[in-house]
Amino acid sequence: MNHLPNSLAQQYSAPLWKRLLARSLEKPSDLEEWLGAEIPYLEAVVRRYPMRINPYYLGLIQERDDPIFKQCIPDPRELQDQRGLVDPLAEERFSPVPGLTHRYPDRVLFLISDQCAVYCRFCNRKRKVGRKGLVTQETIREGIAYIKANKQIRDVLLSGGDPMLLETPDLEKVLRSLREIPHVQIIRIGTRVPCTLPQRVTPSLTRMLKKYHPIYVNTHFNHPREITKEASRACTMLADAGIPLGCQTVLLRGVNDDPETMRELMQRLLMIRVRPYYLFQSDHALGTSHFWTPLEKGLEILSALQGHTSGLCIPHFCIDLPDGGGKVPLVPEYICRAEKDALIVKNFEGIPFTYPIYRDDT
């Protein structure tokens, strides 16, 4: 009987998510072969901003320049337009140790992975994600030591890269270390895996996560077509493990910048037990300006959602201020004017109403 070489045997016995990841398009020649055409700019773009598209997410593309294509296929405008900032949220300035950002008093952003299942072309961390060595065992140890030494930190957001691309024992090691710190109350995981590589969410992963509650997962879907049977199954497994799921969607030109697409996305998220949480104005990261939308567009979409779907479907529309200013929510203008004893307010249909103000004169 013929036997497979050890390397091939290991490959075929690996979990599905690892096999998919191993077959990702990462070299320009891989993508050109898939597209059936040469792309002159591709080598230069990928040299500066790494590419990875796993077969699952690649299979969601229906045609060139569709909303999935735009999110993952390198574009010459990433190099041609020099608007934006390398570090748009000033994460490095608020980084007391490598890989950790302490911008808000009671919480930190902690990078524990430098890899993603797909390298999104709009990523606000384009400057560093996909480069090996960004996260090491030493940076993780330093981060945990910093959290342990600062008792005001009660909330830790694990990010990267994608924390769920760690091997389950490696992710558990981080979670266990954080749970041993008495003042850490909440652990959040920021991951796009339920969207871009849902096969990674396995029974063994969810069994492990359950041991470290309260755990919250913020995931990231940008278009209704990303909500597949596989994505639904992944989110269901996480929700059944008692993990609340929220979605942080980014407003992207040509992907989801119209009310109908956004309404369908938010409604379908609720069907897979994911609560719409944030709709972010796209950060002004260098190499992403072709995704930017006017600020008014987000307010217009929010107005179109209000009153036309349930409140559960309506995210907070936020901008993340440059220079480390933090998140600021924006809302459409509903107050027309204030009078002595009333507010004149328009409803979701634009119809003005008088809302009486009762004052305590005693």
Legacy VTK file of the C-alpha trace (Angstrom):
# vtk DataFile Version 3.0
C-alpha trace
ASCII
DATASET POLYDATA
POINTS 362 float
0.000 0.000 0.000
1.296 3.477 -0.895
1.504 6.006 1.896
1.398 9.779 1.665
4.577 11.625 2.725
4.291 12.949 6.290
3.891 16.574 5.167
0.992 15.690 2.862
-0.606 13.407 5.436
-0.490 16.220 7.971
-1.982 18.615 5.441
-4.933 16.341 4.682
-5.559 15.632 8.369
-5.480 19.312 9.340
-8.753 21.052 10.266
-10.671 22.523 7.341
-9.909 26.109 8.328
-6.165 25.436 8.211
-6.436 23.737 4.828
-8.365 26.723 3.463
-5.856 29.155 4.907
-2.969 27.197 3.384
-4.576 27.566 -0.058
-4.902 31.351 0.187
-3.896 33.624 -2.674
-0.892 35.575 -1.362
1.422 36.085 -4.343
0.624 38.363 -7.298
1.056 35.406 -9.668
-1.624 33.471 -7.727
-4.130 36.271 -8.221
-3.232 36.865 -11.852
-3.731 33.183 -12.561
-7.155 33.328 -10.879
-8.117 36.482 -12.795
-6.706 35.154 -16.058
-4.866 38.395 -16.735
-1.697 40.229 -15.777
-2.017 43.289 -13.551
0.950 45.655 -13.920
0.499 47.421 -10.582
-0.091 44.307 -8.499
3.497 43.478 -7.535
4.127 46.968 -6.148
0.894 47.077 -4.148
1.397 43.644 -2.588
5.016 44.439 -1.788
3.830 47.347 0.365
0.478 46.011 1.597
0.324 42.193 1.883
-2.457 40.225 0.215
-4.247 37.154 1.519
-7.555 35.843 0.191
-8.589 32.388 1.338
-10.654 30.180 -1.028
-13.841 30.509 1.037
-13.952 34.301 0.855
-12.702 34.306 -2.743
-15.699 32.113 -3.592
-18.087 34.883 -2.530
-16.973 37.051 -5.470
-19.554 36.936 -8.257
-18.005 39.372 -10.707
-15.111 41.785 -11.070
-15.458 44.939 -8.915
-18.401 43.616 -6.944
-18.620 44.447 -3.194
-16.603 41.381 -2.153
-13.973 41.886 -4.863
-13.404 45.489 -3.766
-12.799 44.506 -0.154
-10.039 41.973 -0.818
-8.422 42.521 -4.244
-5.456 44.950 -4.300
-6.069 48.198 -6.140
-3.496 50.588 -7.722
-5.113 53.495 -5.871
-3.618 52.112 -2.658
-0.312 53.563 -3.880
-1.451 56.352 -6.176
-3.460 58.475 -3.736
-1.330 59.770 -0.871
-4.146 61.236 1.208
-4.551 59.916 4.732
-2.302 58.966 7.629
-0.060 55.961 8.228
-1.395 55.654 11.791
-4.800 57.369 11.541
-5.852 56.754 15.164
-2.436 57.546 16.709
-2.282 54.055 18.207
1.502 54.173 18.442
1.470 57.390 20.473
-0.714 55.747 23.121
1.311 52.517 23.146
3.198 52.135 26.453
4.496 48.699 25.396
4.653 47.157 21.898
1.308 45.882 20.638
-0.847 47.542 23.309
-2.768 50.815 23.054
-4.022 52.511 26.219
-6.176 55.412 25.004
-9.148 55.215 27.389
-8.698 55.103 31.186
-10.315 51.732 31.926
-9.611 49.699 28.790
-6.846 48.705 26.408
-6.450 47.376 22.883
-4.127 44.374 22.938
-2.698 42.941 19.690
-2.108 39.201 20.004
-1.948 38.204 16.317
-0.374 39.686 13.195
-2.307 37.473 10.736
-5.801 37.669 9.203
-7.804 35.219 7.116
-8.217 38.002 4.520
-6.229 41.216 4.350
-8.936 43.811 3.838
-7.835 46.597 1.526
-9.512 49.259 3.714
-7.801 48.182 6.957
-6.800 51.028 9.267
-3.792 48.924 10.334
-2.446 48.415 6.796
0.914 49.645 8.055
1.508 46.538 10.140
-0.954 43.662 9.625
0.424 40.681 7.712
4.024 41.340 8.689
5.494 38.551 10.785
7.210 39.703 13.933
4.630 42.356 14.771
3.345 40.107 17.559
5.699 37.801 19.459
5.608 35.841 22.684
7.617 38.682 24.208
5.142 41.414 23.168
2.290 39.309 24.564
4.152 38.847 27.871
4.857 42.577 28.059
1.223 43.395 27.345
-0.076 41.079 30.063
2.472 42.471 32.528
1.333 46.032 31.720
-2.339 45.125 32.232
-1.518 43.374 35.491
0.374 46.433 36.794
-2.405 48.927 35.949
-5.376 48.289 38.199
-7.642 50.794 36.448
-7.833 48.495 33.420
-11.069 46.524 33.647
-11.755 45.843 29.941
-9.353 44.256 27.442
-10.040 44.149 23.697
-7.987 41.462 21.947
-7.224 42.369 18.363
-4.520 42.108 15.741
-4.512 40.785 13.048
-7.195 38.346 14.087
-6.986 36.694 17.519
-9.013 33.713 16.311
-6.280 32.757 13.865
-4.199 31.709 16.845
-4.154 28.014 17.630
-6.818 27.316 20.250
-4.256 26.484 23.009
-2.357 29.717 22.270
-5.516 31.808 22.471
-6.483 30.034 25.673
-3.108 30.825 27.197
-3.780 34.544 26.703
-7.330 34.289 28.051
-6.184 32.330 31.085
-3.480 34.890 31.853
-5.995 37.733 31.662
-8.555 35.910 33.813
-5.889 35.525 36.507
-5.734 39.331 36.821
-8.368 40.308 39.439
-9.170 43.769 38.044
-9.849 42.527 34.463
-13.629 42.178 34.338
-14.415 42.058 30.622
-12.583 40.416 27.724
-13.593 41.293 24.178
-12.334 39.649 21.004
-12.293 41.612 17.772
-12.436 39.132 14.905
-13.517 38.981 11.284
-13.215 35.193 11.227
-17.013 34.538 11.420
-17.247 36.477 8.149
-14.025 35.700 6.279
-13.190 32.166 7.499
-16.183 30.855 9.483
-14.786 27.315 9.389
-12.372 28.437 12.132
-15.258 28.503 14.632
-15.230 24.901 15.813
-16.778 23.051 18.757
-13.370 22.865 20.454
-12.885 26.623 20.098
-16.290 27.459 21.549
-15.840 24.971 24.410
-12.614 26.719 25.296
-14.084 30.231 25.108
-16.954 29.276 27.423
-14.487 28.746 30.249
-13.507 32.427 30.348
-16.792 34.313 30.566
-17.697 37.122 30.411
-16.388 37.035 26.842
-17.781 39.315 24.144
-17.097 39.032 20.416
-17.173 41.991 18.056
-17.186 40.749 14.495
-17.237 42.585 11.189
-19.607 42.105 8.247
-19.872 44.770 5.544
-22.267 43.321 2.962
-25.323 41.027 3.014
-23.623 38.501 0.705
-21.096 37.809 3.452
-23.874 36.282 5.555
-23.720 32.727 4.249
-24.772 29.373 5.699
-21.222 28.936 6.980
-21.174 32.370 8.616
-24.569 31.723 10.174
-23.351 28.408 11.582
-20.257 30.063 13.088
-22.245 32.850 14.744
-24.819 30.358 16.037
-22.080 28.290 17.671
-20.621 31.350 19.381
-24.047 32.560 20.527
-24.944 29.083 21.816
-21.745 29.230 23.870
-23.239 32.228 25.672
-21.085 34.806 23.873
-22.845 38.078 22.972
-22.049 39.057 19.379
-21.846 42.587 18.022
-20.968 43.810 14.536
-18.712 46.728 13.679
-19.459 47.580 10.065
-17.352 50.042 8.060
-19.044 52.370 5.594
-17.270 51.770 2.270
-17.763 53.493 -1.070
-19.090 51.062 -3.660
-19.602 48.303 -1.108
-22.403 49.288 1.259
-22.924 53.049 0.920
-26.635 52.945 0.147
-29.643 52.576 2.479
-31.029 49.410 0.897
-27.796 47.445 1.226
-27.261 48.631 4.781
-30.816 47.832 5.840
-30.575 44.310 4.414
-27.223 43.790 6.125
-28.455 44.917 9.527
-31.636 42.857 9.325
-29.749 39.734 8.252
-27.222 40.202 11.067
-30.013 39.992 13.610
-31.215 36.766 11.987
-27.853 35.162 12.806
-27.935 36.584 16.354
-25.431 39.372 15.776
-26.409 42.791 17.132
-25.475 45.747 14.903
-23.192 47.804 17.148
-21.146 50.382 15.223
-21.291 51.739 11.708
-17.894 53.376 11.309
-16.983 56.133 8.944
-13.957 54.689 7.128
-10.757 55.735 8.897
-8.414 57.988 6.951
-5.629 55.426 6.634
-3.058 55.950 3.910
-3.921 53.812 0.891
-7.669 53.628 1.552
-9.056 56.908 0.191
-10.951 55.198 -2.649
-13.233 53.733 0.055
-14.015 57.040 1.787
-17.544 58.444 1.695
-18.842 61.926 2.516
-19.800 62.257 6.179
-23.327 63.150 5.079
-23.691 59.720 3.483
-23.558 57.925 6.833
-26.107 60.320 8.341
-28.352 59.821 5.309
-28.181 56.033 5.723
-28.905 56.278 9.443
-31.948 58.458 8.702
-33.136 55.907 6.154
-32.899 53.138 8.757
-34.703 55.067 11.494
-38.407 54.238 11.445
-38.048 51.818 8.526
-36.684 48.931 10.573
-36.558 48.024 14.252
-34.285 49.811 16.674
-32.298 46.599 17.094
-31.146 47.024 13.492
-29.775 50.533 13.938
-26.076 50.813 14.827
-24.303 53.787 16.348
-22.777 55.817 13.516
-19.304 56.811 14.711
-16.200 58.551 13.555
-12.878 57.619 15.114
-11.110 60.939 15.496
-7.599 61.344 14.100
-4.707 62.085 16.442
-6.070 59.707 19.070
-9.199 61.694 19.863
-11.347 58.575 20.286
-14.795 57.602 19.035
-17.599 60.140 18.614
-21.176 59.092 17.731
-23.056 61.154 15.147
-26.836 61.290 14.767
-29.094 62.850 12.137
-30.597 66.225 13.043
-34.162 65.708 14.278
-34.608 68.894 16.326
-35.787 71.726 14.097
-35.876 74.428 16.757
-36.524 75.073 20.430
-39.369 77.296 21.605
-40.194 78.490 25.111
-42.306 75.484 26.107
-41.718 73.027 23.256
-39.306 71.406 20.868
-40.195 71.296 17.191
-39.011 67.880 16.080
-39.277 66.070 12.752
-39.961 62.330 12.670
-38.452 59.683 10.362
-40.791 60.844 7.553
-39.611 64.453 7.870
-42.936 65.587 9.331
-42.571 68.238 12.076
-44.193 67.663 15.472
-44.447 69.782 18.584
-43.085 68.091 21.714
-44.237 69.963 24.840
-41.730 70.717 27.599
-43.185 70.707 31.116
-41.131 72.727 33.540
-41.058 72.350 37.290
-41.858 75.840 38.585
-42.071 74.864 42.270
LINES 1 363
362 0 1 2 3 4 5 6 7 8 9 10 11 12 13 14 15 16 17 18 19 20 21 22 23 24 25 26 27 28 29 30 31 32 33 34 35 36 37 38 39 40 41 42 43 44 45 46 47 48 49 50 51 52 53 54 55 56 57 58 59 60 61 62 63 64 65 66 67 68 69 70 71 72 73 74 75 76 77 78 79 80 81 82 83 84 85 86 87 88 89 90 91 92 93 94 95 96 97 98 99 100 101 102 103 104 105 106 107 108 109 110 111 112 113 114 115 116 117 118 119 120 121 122 123 124 125 126 127 128 129 130 131 132 133 134 135 136 137 138 139 140 141 142 143 144 145 146 147 148 149 150 151 152 153 154 155 156 157 158 159 160 161 162 163 164 165 166 167 168 169 170 171 172 173 174 175 176 177 178 179 180 181 182 183 184 185 186 187 188 189 190 191 192 193 194 195 196 197 198 199 200 201 202 203 204 205 206 207 208 209 210 211 212 213 214 215 216 217 218 219 220 221 222 223 224 225 226 227 228 229 230 231 232 233 234 235 236 237 238 239 240 241 242 243 244 245 246 247 248 249 250 251 252 253 254 255 256 257 258 259 260 261 262 263 264 265 266 267 268 269 270 271 272 273 274 275 276 277 278 279 280 281 282 283 284 285 286 287 288 289 290 291 292 293 294 295 296 297 298 299 300 301 302 303 304 305 306 307 308 309 310 311 312 313 314 315 316 317 318 319 320 321 322 323 324 325 326 327 328 329 330 331 332 333 334 335 336 337 338 339 340 341 342 343 344 345 346 347 348 349 350 351 352 353 354 355 356 357 358 359 360 361
